[in-house]
Amino acid sequence: MANEQSGLIQKQLIETAANEIYREYLRALGIHEPIKTRHEGYAVILEELDELWEAIRNNEDIDKVRLEAAQVGAMALRFIVDIC
């Protein structure tokens, strides 16, 4: 029973994170042009990763860190959709 509960909680966490990434992806679609090259895609992901690292280094609250992590995921998704 405990394993089932743990699995359900894990699934809910994954779904929540995936939804956050998707929302950030949709937000980015409305703001930025499609990624045109692999190099540009890499640079966009790196920029978001740097912002995540900065939030971690500055000991920002967990909501800020979570948002930055979702933005990294959203740009990875954007890379896959636009380039791959």
Secondary structure, 3 states (H helix, E strand, C coil): CHHHHHHHHHHHHHHHHHHHHHHHHHHHHHHCCCCCCHHHHHHHHHHHHHHHHHHHHCCCCHHHHHHHHHHHHHHHHHHHHHHC
